Amino acid sequence: MAFKKQEWPEVGDLVIATIQDVTDFGAYVKLDEYDKKGLLHISEISSSWIRNIRDFIREGQKIVLKVLRVDVEKGHIDLSLRRVTKREKIEKIMFWKRERKAETLLRSVAEKIGLSLEEAYEKAGAPMEKEYGLYEGFERVVKEGTTALTKIGVPEELATAIAEVAKERMHVPMVKVKGIVELRCMKPQGVKIIKEAFLNAKKAEKSREAKLRFYVIAAPKYCVEVMAENYKQAEAVLQKVAESVVSHVVKAGGQGVFRREK
C-alpha cells in the first residue's frame, strides 16, 4: 500500500514494473510498488543476442525485474530481466496479486464501517501484516473466525467487518480425503447405534479448520469425507473420526473396520 511501502527498493529485490518507453539501448520502466522509475539496460534483457529489442519487451507490458543498483541521491534504479528465474517470476507475481487482493479487501472493510483506508490499516492491517502477512490474515479469519484478529489487538467491530468481507470475497482452497467404514450391529437398535456413532464423532471433532461429511454408499459401507487446509491435517482428522465411529459401534456390541480410500 502506498502509505506503508518503503520509499526505495533494495538491491536484490524483485519488483513489478510497467514498461513505459522502449529505446535502442533498453527501456525506462515504472516500478508499480514504489512509484519510481528505473532503467532496464539492453544488456540486462536477455542472455542471448538481441536483434530486435521489441521481440523481448514492449510498452505497457508488466514484468518482474531484479534490482541491481539503487542511487538515491541521483534517483537512479538499474534493473535486470535476464537475472530473474522462472520460479522467482511466478512467486513474485503470485505475491503481488495476493497483496493487491488484500488491499482491495481492506479498502472494502474501511468503506463498510466508515473509516479511511489509512485508519483501517493502522488499526487492523498493520497488526495483521506483522503477525500473519496481510493476505494471510484475511485467510486466517475465514478459517478461525474473529478471534484470529482480536487476539492480536484488532478491535472487535473491525474484526467482525473483516470476517464478513473475507467470507464474502475469498475462497480458501482446501484438500479432500476420504475413507470407508464398514459397520454392522445386529442389536435391536443397531441402526440407532450407528447413527449415534457418526453424530458423536462429529461433535467431538470441533476443529474449525476441517469440514466433515458422512454418507451411505450401500449398507454396511459408509463414507467419511474430510476437507481441510492441508493433507496432513485432513488425514489426522479422518483417522480420528473413523476410529471414533468404529469404536462406538464395537463397544455397543457391533463390528466395524476402516479403510482409507485412495
C-alpha positions as CSV (number, residue, x, y, z in Angstrom):
1,M,0.0,0.0,0.0
2,A,1.4,3.4,-0.9
3,F,1.2,4.8,2.7
4,K,3.1,1.9,4.2
5,K,5.6,1.0,1.5
6,Q,9.3,1.8,1.9
7,E,10.3,4.6,-0.4
8,W,13.1,2.8,-2.3
9,P,13.6,-0.9,-3.2
10,E,16.8,-2.6,-2.1
11,V,19.5,-4.3,-4.2
12,G,18.4,-7.9,-5.0
13,D,14.7,-7.1,-4.6
14,L,12.2,-8.4,-7.1
15,V,9.8,-5.7,-8.4
16,I,6.8,-5.5,-10.6
17,A,7.4,-2.9,-13.3
18,T,5.5,-1.5,-16.3
19,I,7.5,-0.7,-19.4
20,Q,6.9,2.9,-20.4
21,D,9.4,3.7,-23.1
22,V,11.5,1.3,-25.2
23,T,14.7,2.6,-26.8
24,D,17.6,1.2,-28.8
25,F,19.6,0.9,-25.6
26,G,16.9,-0.6,-23.3
27,A,13.7,0.6,-21.6
28,Y,12.5,3.0,-19.0
29,V,10.1,1.4,-16.6
30,K,7.8,2.4,-13.7
31,L,8.1,0.4,-10.5
32,D,4.4,-0.2,-9.7
33,E,5.0,-0.8,-6.0
34,Y,7.2,2.2,-5.3
35,D,6.0,4.9,-7.7
36,K,9.6,5.2,-9.0
37,K,11.2,5.0,-12.4
38,G,14.1,2.7,-13.4
39,L,16.3,1.7,-16.3
40,L,16.4,-1.7,-17.9
41,H,19.5,-1.7,-20.0
42,I,19.6,-3.8,-23.2
43,S,22.4,-5.9,-21.7
44,E,20.1,-7.0,-18.9
45,I,17.2,-8.0,-21.0
46,S,18.4,-11.4,-22.3
47,S,21.4,-13.6,-22.1
48,S,21.0,-14.3,-25.9
49,W,21.8,-11.8,-28.7
50,I,19.1,-9.2,-29.2
51,R,18.4,-8.4,-32.8
52,N,15.2,-6.5,-32.2
53,I,14.6,-5.3,-28.6
54,R,10.8,-5.3,-29.2
55,D,10.9,-9.1,-29.7
56,F,11.5,-9.2,-25.9
57,I,9.7,-6.2,-24.4
58,R,7.1,-3.7,-25.4
59,E,5.4,-0.6,-24.0
60,G,2.7,-1.2,-21.4
61,Q,4.0,-4.7,-20.6
62,K,4.2,-5.7,-16.9
63,I,7.3,-7.7,-16.0
64,V,9.2,-8.9,-13.0
65,L,12.7,-7.4,-12.6
66,K,15.6,-7.7,-10.2
67,V,17.1,-4.6,-8.7
68,L,20.8,-4.3,-9.5
69,R,21.7,-0.8,-8.2
70,V,20.0,2.0,-6.3
71,D,21.3,5.5,-6.3
72,V,19.0,7.5,-4.0
73,E,20.9,10.8,-4.5
74,K,20.7,10.7,-8.3
75,G,17.3,9.0,-8.3
76,H,18.6,6.1,-10.4
77,I,17.5,2.5,-10.2
78,D,19.1,-0.1,-12.5
79,L,17.2,-3.3,-13.2
80,S,17.6,-6.7,-14.8
81,L,15.2,-9.1,-16.6
82,R,17.7,-11.8,-17.5
83,R,18.6,-12.4,-13.9
84,V,15.1,-13.3,-12.9
85,T,14.5,-17.0,-12.8
86,K,11.2,-18.6,-13.9
87,R,10.4,-19.6,-10.3
88,E,11.1,-16.1,-9.0
89,K,8.9,-14.6,-11.6
90,I,6.0,-16.9,-10.7
91,E,6.4,-16.4,-7.0
92,K,6.6,-12.6,-7.3
93,I,3.6,-12.3,-9.5
94,M,1.6,-14.5,-7.1
95,F,2.7,-12.5,-4.1
96,W,1.9,-9.2,-5.9
97,K,-1.6,-10.4,-6.8
98,R,-2.3,-11.5,-3.3
99,E,-1.1,-8.2,-1.9
100,R,-3.4,-6.3,-4.3
101,K,-6.3,-8.5,-3.4
102,A,-5.6,-7.9,0.3
103,E,-5.5,-4.1,-0.2
104,T,-8.8,-4.2,-2.1
105,L,-10.4,-6.2,0.7
106,L,-9.1,-3.8,3.4
107,R,-10.5,-0.9,1.4
108,S,-13.9,-2.6,1.3
109,V,-13.7,-3.1,5.1
110,A,-12.9,0.6,5.6
111,E,-15.8,1.7,3.5
112,K,-18.1,-0.8,5.3
113,I,-17.5,0.8,8.7
114,G,-16.8,4.4,7.7
115,L,-13.0,4.5,8.2
116,S,-10.3,5.9,5.9
117,L,-8.0,3.3,4.4
118,E,-5.2,4.7,6.5
119,E,-7.2,4.2,9.7
120,A,-8.2,0.7,8.7
121,Y,-4.6,-0.2,8.0
122,E,-3.3,1.3,11.3
123,K,-5.9,-0.5,13.4
124,A,-6.1,-3.8,11.6
125,G,-3.9,-4.1,8.5
126,A,-0.6,-3.3,10.4
127,P,-1.1,-6.0,13.1
128,M,-2.4,-8.5,10.6
129,E,0.7,-7.9,8.4
130,K,3.1,-8.2,11.3
131,E,1.5,-11.4,12.7
132,Y,0.5,-13.3,9.6
133,G,1.0,-11.2,6.4
134,L,-1.9,-9.1,5.2
135,Y,-3.4,-11.6,2.7
136,E,-2.7,-14.5,5.1
137,G,-4.6,-12.5,7.8
138,F,-7.7,-12.5,5.7
139,E,-7.3,-16.2,5.1
140,R,-6.8,-16.8,8.8
141,V,-10.1,-15.1,9.8
142,V,-12.0,-17.2,7.2
143,K,-10.6,-20.3,8.9
144,E,-10.6,-19.4,12.5
145,G,-13.1,-16.6,12.9
146,T,-12.7,-13.1,14.5
147,T,-10.6,-14.5,17.4
148,A,-7.6,-14.7,15.0
149,L,-7.7,-10.9,14.9
150,T,-8.9,-9.8,18.3
151,K,-6.1,-11.8,20.0
152,I,-3.6,-9.6,18.1
153,G,-5.2,-6.4,19.1
154,V,-7.8,-5.7,16.3
155,P,-10.9,-4.1,17.7
156,E,-14.0,-6.4,17.8
157,E,-16.1,-4.3,15.4
158,L,-13.3,-4.1,12.9
159,A,-12.5,-7.8,13.2
160,T,-16.2,-8.6,12.6
161,A,-16.3,-6.4,9.4
162,I,-13.1,-8.1,8.2
163,A,-14.5,-11.5,8.7
164,E,-17.7,-10.6,6.8
165,V,-15.8,-9.2,3.8
166,A,-13.3,-12.0,3.8
167,K,-16.0,-14.7,3.8
168,E,-17.9,-12.9,1.0
169,R,-15.0,-12.3,-1.2
170,M,-12.4,-15.0,-0.6
171,H,-12.2,-18.7,-1.5
172,V,-9.7,-20.5,0.7
173,P,-8.6,-23.7,-1.1
174,M,-8.9,-26.9,0.8
175,V,-7.9,-30.5,0.2
176,K,-10.2,-33.5,0.5
177,V,-9.6,-37.0,1.7
178,K,-12.0,-39.9,2.4
179,G,-12.3,-43.4,3.7
180,I,-14.8,-46.2,4.1
181,V,-16.1,-47.6,7.3
182,E,-17.9,-50.9,7.3
183,L,-20.3,-51.1,10.2
184,R,-22.5,-54.0,11.4
185,C,-24.7,-54.1,14.5
186,M,-27.2,-56.8,15.0
187,K,-28.5,-55.4,18.2
188,P,-32.2,-54.4,18.4
189,Q,-31.3,-50.7,18.0
190,G,-28.4,-51.3,15.6
191,V,-29.4,-48.5,13.2
192,K,-29.7,-46.1,16.1
193,I,-26.2,-47.1,17.4
194,I,-24.6,-46.5,14.1
195,K,-26.3,-43.1,13.7
196,E,-25.1,-42.1,17.2
197,A,-21.6,-43.2,16.3
198,F,-21.4,-40.6,13.5
199,L,-23.2,-37.9,15.5
200,N,-20.8,-38.3,18.4
201,A,-17.7,-38.3,16.2
202,K,-18.9,-35.1,14.5
203,K,-19.5,-33.4,17.9
204,A,-16.1,-34.5,19.2
205,E,-14.3,-33.1,16.2
206,K,-14.9,-29.4,16.6
207,S,-11.9,-28.1,14.6
208,R,-12.9,-25.0,12.6
209,E,-10.2,-25.9,10.1
210,A,-11.8,-29.1,8.9
211,K,-15.2,-30.0,7.4
212,L,-16.8,-33.4,7.8
213,R,-19.3,-35.2,5.7
214,F,-20.8,-38.7,6.1
215,Y,-23.0,-40.6,3.6
216,V,-24.1,-44.1,2.9
217,I,-22.6,-45.9,0.0
218,A,-24.5,-49.1,0.4
219,A,-25.1,-50.6,3.9
220,P,-22.9,-51.6,5.6
221,K,-20.5,-49.3,3.8
222,Y,-20.4,-45.6,4.8
223,C,-18.1,-42.9,3.5
224,V,-16.2,-40.4,5.8
225,E,-15.1,-37.3,3.9
226,V,-12.8,-34.6,5.4
227,M,-11.9,-31.3,3.9
228,A,-9.0,-29.3,5.5
229,E,-6.3,-26.8,4.7
230,N,-3.6,-29.4,4.0
231,Y,-3.3,-33.2,3.6
232,K,-1.5,-33.8,7.0
233,Q,-4.4,-32.2,8.9
234,A,-7.1,-33.8,6.8
235,E,-5.5,-37.3,7.3
236,A,-5.3,-36.8,11.0
237,V,-8.9,-35.8,11.3
238,L,-10.1,-38.6,9.1
239,Q,-8.2,-41.2,11.2
240,K,-9.5,-39.8,14.4
241,V,-13.1,-39.6,13.2
242,A,-13.1,-43.1,11.7
243,E,-11.6,-44.6,14.9
244,S,-14.2,-42.9,17.0
245,V,-17.1,-44.2,14.8
246,V,-15.8,-47.8,14.8
247,S,-15.0,-47.8,18.5
248,H,-18.5,-46.6,19.3
249,V,-20.1,-49.4,17.3
250,V,-17.8,-52.1,18.6
251,K,-18.4,-51.1,22.2
252,A,-22.1,-51.4,21.6
253,G,-21.7,-55.0,20.5
254,G,-21.3,-54.5,16.8
255,Q,-18.4,-54.8,14.3
256,G,-16.5,-52.1,12.4
257,V,-13.5,-51.7,10.2
258,F,-12.0,-48.6,8.5
259,R,-10.3,-48.5,5.1
260,R,-8.6,-45.4,3.7
261,E,-9.8,-44.7,0.1
262,K,-7.1,-43.6,-2.4
